[in-house]
Amino acid sequence: MIKRNKGFINLTSGYLFPEIAKRRREYAASHPDAHIISLGIGNTTEPLTPHIAKAMSDYALSLSTPAGYSGYGDEQGLMALREKIASVLYPGLITPDEVFISDGAKCDIARIQCLFGHGVNVAVQDPAYPVYVDGSVIVGAAGKPKASGNGYKGIIYMPCTPDNHFFPDLSVVPENALIYFCSPNNPTGASATREELEKLVAFALEKGCIIIFDAAYNAFIRTEGLPKSIYEIEGARKCAIEVNSFSKPAGFTGVRLGWSVVPKELVYADGTSIHSDWNRVMTTLFNGASNIAQQGGLAALDDEGQKEMRSLIDYYLENARVIRETLTGNNFKQANVSVYSTGNAPYVWAHFPGYDSWEIFDLILDKCHIVTTPGSGFGPAGESFLRFSAFGHHEDVQEACKRLSTLKI
Ligand SMILES: *Cc1c(COP(=O)(O)O)cnc(C)c1O
């Protein structure tokens, strides 16, 4: 019989979100009258906007005509979309052939893990989006779980805490490592400043590291002057890959459309091109993003689409504001709860001293019938924190906040 892939043997912890779903299910089964509201999983809730939806609908219909039909397209995506992404989102910073259209940022991260394989050091912000670590374990770039139960051997955890303003001490990172960096951050909501990203890029250049910059939330940035792309930082073209997605800003979580940027200057130790290997990965292991979704992406990047996306994002940012206001209420203040929210991300990150994450998760589920996300699920430094997601209908978020404002902790 076939031996099980060692990566899966090492992968001990279940993926965070199935565990949350299980607890919610069990609670609902024993409390059938509870109206449970989720501020948990980072999934979008608001409908597609009209201009973007119409572009996809028109295109889908045109596929039923002989003139409008098309089959496989280029694996790298429609040239018109690659050009539009380069010119609208990265003016003067990248060229269209450095943009690779995909079925989403998570899928690109998995393919990046395939690109670099098992022989590479991996550093992650702690807490972090779970795929960076779990995917690295699956491909064998990380080893067994540590005896403490906190994380995996072979992964370098860079704690991001209130004490360091959520920007890590890079000196723990060895040479030639892949550094996963997400800004605005999921789960903490922290957005790195230009000075911080300059530090990160300078470090990567000096140590031969490559930054995997996850910019899935960059369209949520509202503070003037914060960089939206790593390529706004000089030198980043020599040391960074950026992944991004229409999922969160355009509600494309189900439609599926993202992209990665791999600059031509990026090379391996032997001088060969990373861009050319990435092209190989995309043409071999991927067969192109949905042509319908790509029409949606094109519409999202014209003036009307940009306007629609902005108001969709404003909707979620308003939820984040309401949640932050609630969590800074007197009942939380008395329990010394600290709230971190920058106004540049759809997440509010809160510290509950004296509780571990799952304890406070269970308490809020039981007393308020609200699902949150335990911070410890994102890494050891997330212990005692909860993430509140601003993805939800206004009415649900308002109702959830009403309940939270009467919580006694
Ligand atoms: C949601 C999310 C993604 C996933 O994006 P898809 O394009 O839907 O695969 C990637 N990175 C982070 C940090 C996310 O929160």
The ligand as a Tripos MOL2 file, in Angstrom:
@<TRIPOS>MOLECULE
LIG
   15    15     1     0     0
SMALL
NO_CHARGES

@<TRIPOS>ATOM
      1 C1         -9.1300   35.6970    2.2630 C.3       1 LIG1
      2 C2         -7.6490   35.7050    2.1940 C.ar      1 LIG1
      3 C3         -6.9730   35.1760    1.1040 C.ar      1 LIG1
      4 C4         -7.6910   34.2720    0.1240 C.3       1 LIG1
      5 O1         -8.0320   34.8210   -0.9880 O.3       1 LIG1
      6 P1         -8.6650   34.0030   -2.1970 P.3       1 LIG1
      7 O2         -8.2850   34.8520   -3.3150 O.co2     1 LIG1
      8 O3        -10.1390   33.9390   -1.9280 O.co2     1 LIG1
      9 O4         -8.0640   32.6310   -2.2710 O.co2     1 LIG1
     10 C5         -5.5960   35.3200    1.0120 C.ar      1 LIG1
     11 N1         -4.9140   35.9120    2.0070 N.ar      1 LIG1
     12 C6         -5.5290   36.3750    3.1020 C.ar      1 LIG1
     13 C7         -4.7220   36.9810    4.1780 C.3       1 LIG1
     14 C8         -6.9110   36.2780    3.2360 C.ar      1 LIG1
     15 O5         -7.5060   36.6940    4.3460 O.3       1 LIG1
@<TRIPOS>BOND
     1     1     2 1
     2     2     3 ar
     3     2    14 ar
     4     3     4 1
     5     3    10 ar
     6     4     5 1
     7     5     6 1
     8     6     7 2
     9     6     8 1
    10     6     9 1
    11    10    11 ar
    12    11    12 ar
    13    12    13 1
    14    12    14 ar
    15    14    15 1
@<TRIPOS>SUBSTRUCTURE
     1 LIG1         1 GROUP 0 **** ****
